[in-house]
């Protein structure tokens, strides 16, 4: 019998950086939250709390934004991926502006923040969304499909019709160790040809080689090159983990995605949540004598047959 307790961060930790699209500086703080509170973004400058759930998604243009009333927080997907990948169920993500800092364009700085805070094991058992039926979205050659699986796995195929990013696939079974080792460091990327267009739309104002991979016709412009040969597909996995985290709880299922993006990922989550026959919500039994602080416990992998 497996016992998995909910987790939060053990103390407040902060970092500061600029928003990729707004170019504005912001300070982000991860703070502990109670059992079953889930992840909540808090606009400290406005005093508004926005639950990190699919129903609060207000925009999916190049990044995922959530909002409540006039308050919004954009580019939530990388910090969501880090929290989800590290098995954090409950956390207040406080930010003093409209956009989460982009930092180095990956989830690694947020993983470091979780390590700095430490992980507090809570008394309640974890809740999981267990996929029972295949749910699929198709749009031309784009696919996003959730299938039943014993674990949380993500497979992404990226194809941008570009010599460096053609039919690039990456598949990973998520535990906090595999997320940190294989996914967290993959950076966001863009094409040089798109930068002017994005900036005309008022986006990517904070973009630079410090926080994104920039690709031109034939080459990577970043002097340090890539962190993984398939960093593009790995980043798309990272984005998908962050987007699926807006289901509000860890998913036990496999995401198969081809050329999907934030909009399609959120539409898939919406479709699953709207269809009660597609999934069950299962709360596992908490471990009564769980140590209060325990790092590096794989929290996402649920062995077959132990949660039904
Ligand atoms: Zn991203």
Boltz pocket constraint, residues with backbone or C-beta under 6 A from the ligand:
constraints:
  - pocket:
      binder: B
      contacts: [[A, 62], [A, 77], [A, 78], [A, 105], [A, 188], [A, 235], [A, 239]]
      max_distance: 6.0
